[in-house]
Amino acid sequence: MSKTGLQALLRPEDSILVLIDHQPYQFTNLNSHEPTMIINNVIGLAKTAKVFNVPTILTTVIEERGGYIIKGLQDVFPEQKPINRTFINTWEDSNVTDIVKKSGRKQLILAALYTEICLAMPAIQALGEGYDVFIVTDASGGVSLEAHDMAVRRMVQAGAVPITWMAVLGEWQRDWAREESAAGVAGVVLEHGGASAVALAWELQLLASRAGTGV
């Protein structure tokens, strides 16, 4: 995997997203981040994937005990039933890996609860199978800040690329002249972009005001 140059950046046509175990049980011991932020970020990431038609796999572990995937995430893909696993390591479940392999896409983007277990294991295994693995650190979380941090360091040592959800959005868009996705991207930022959403709303207000003056 090239770490530099244009080919090192994410491309929608080469990407596939796997979202792992954003379930109630996992959130009860999420201590590396404010849970509200993880919820916001993973939903924003999922909506971004939908804008760019990036195949997205939802998966849970023992959902009958751990709970269904969070509603906001399921609502992005209402027609998709998450793959329910018994494997702690998602990459050992052929129901998941068969979909990835059939897609032919090599830029594998992962987010999971917990970082140190459900993100680290599939990331490390997929790297060994030749995938370019990107781990979305702010849509993932661990049982402690140390657990999250050590897991990210471990995955980086193995060759994974840490990235945040809005960086994924930026790399997929790449050029604001790509109008077919620009409006959708703006909508996601307005809903989930935090301070960036406020700034964008302000810019839109100023543009509307300027248009009204005919200047």
N, C-alpha and C positions, 0 to 999 in steps of 0.2 A: 504494500500500500504506500503510495506516494504521500508524504506529509507536506510537500510544498508544490507550488505551481497551480495552475488553473484546475487541473484534474483532481487536486486534493479537496476541492470544494464540492459541496453537495449539489446534486442535480435531481430534480423531481423524477425524471424518466428512469433513473438508475436506483432510486431509493425505495425502501420498504420499511414500514414502521411496525414495531411490535410493542404493545403496551401491556405490562405484566402486573397483575395483582393489585390494582387500585381498588381495594375492597375494605369494608368496614373493619374487619378483624385486624388488618395490617395498620390501619390508621390509629388504632388504640395504643400502639407502642411506637408511633413515629415521633421522634424527639430531635432529629437533626434539623428540621425545618418547622416553621409554623404550618400546620396542616392546610389552612386556608390557601396558602401560597402554592402548595403542591397541587391542590384541587384546581385552582385557577390555571396553573401552568400546563398541566396535562390536558385539560380540556382545550386550552388555547392551541396546544400542539396538535391535538386530534383535529380540531377545526381547520388548522393550517394544512394538514395532510389532505383533508377533504377538498379544500380549495384547489390544490395542485393534483388531485386525482392520484395521490400516492397510496398504494395498497396498505391497509392498516389491519393488523390482527389484534383483536382483544382477547386476553386470556386471564383466567382465574385459577386459583388453586383451592380445591375442595369447597366450592361455593356454598354447598349445603350447610357447612359449618362456618366458613369464613365470610359468607355474605355475598350478595350480588355485586357486580362492579358498580361504582358510584353512578348515580342517575345522570349527572351532567355529562359524563363520558358516554354512557349508553345512548343518551339522547342524540349524540352526534351521528351515531350509526344505529338507528333504531331497528333496522332490518337484520342486523348482525348479532347472532348469538355467540357470546364469548366461548372460547374453547376452555372447557373445565378440565383441569389436570389433577393427577395425583403426584406427578413428578415435581419435586421442588425446583429442579433445573428444567426450565422450559425447553431448552435445546435437546433434551432427551425424549421429548414427546414428538413423535412423528406426525401427529395431527397438525402441529405448528410448523415443523421444519419442512414437511412436504409442500406446504403452501409457499414457503419462502423459496424453496428450490425450483418449483414450477414457475415462479415469477421470472426467474432468470436475472433478478436484480442483485447487485453485489454490495450496494451501500446500505448496510443494515443499521437502522436507528432504533435504539432501545431505551425504554424508561420503565422503572419498576419500583415496587416496594417489596423487599428492602434492598437498598443499594448493595449491601455486603453479601447478600445471599442470592436473591432472585434476579438481580442485575448482573452481578459479578460472574456467576456460573455460566449463563448462556453467552455472555460477552467473551469470556475467555475461551470457551469451546468453539464458538463461531469464528473467532480469530484463527484458531488452529485449522479451520476448514477453508480458509482463504477469503473470508468476508472482510470488507472494510467496515469496521464497527465504530459507530458513533454513540456515545452514551449521554443522554440528556440529563444533566446533573440536577437541574432545578425542577424537573418533573419526576424526580426520584428522591427517595429519602431512606434514612436508616434509623436504627433504634437509638443512636446517639450521634452527635456531631463527629466524634472520633471514628465510629464505625463507618459512617458515610465517607469521611475523608480518607481513611485507610483503604477502603474499597476502591475509591476513585484512583488513588495512587497505584494500587495493585493492577487495575485494569489498564492504566496508562503504561505501566511497565511492560504489560503484555502486548501493547500495541494499539489499544483503543484510543479514540479521540474524544475528550470531554467537550461538551458543547451545551449551550443553553437554548431554550425553546425559541426565543426570538432570533437567535443567531441562525437556527434552522430556517426560520421564516425568511430571513434576509438572504441566505444563500440560495434558497429555492426561487425567490423572486429575481434576485440579481440585477434586474434592470427595470426601472419604473415605466419604461416604454412598453413593457409586456402588459398591455391593458387587459388582456383576458383574465389575468389573475390579480391585477393591482387592486381592483375594487373589493374583491373578496378578502385580500390581505388587509386592506384598510379596515374592513368590518371586524376582522378578528382582533386587530390591534385596539380598536375602539372598545371592544368588549372585555379584553383580557390584558391589555398592555400597560396597566398601571399609570405611571407618570407619562409614559409615551402616549397613552390614550388621551390624557388630559391635553397634552401638547397638540396632538392631532386634531382634537375637537376645537381647540382654540384657532388653529390654522384654518380649519374649515369655516369657522365663524368669520374670520377676517376675509377669507376669499369670498364668502357669500355677501359680506358687507360691501366689499370693493365692487363686486358684480352689480350690486344694487345701485351704486353711484354712477355706473356706466364709465368708470375710469379705466 
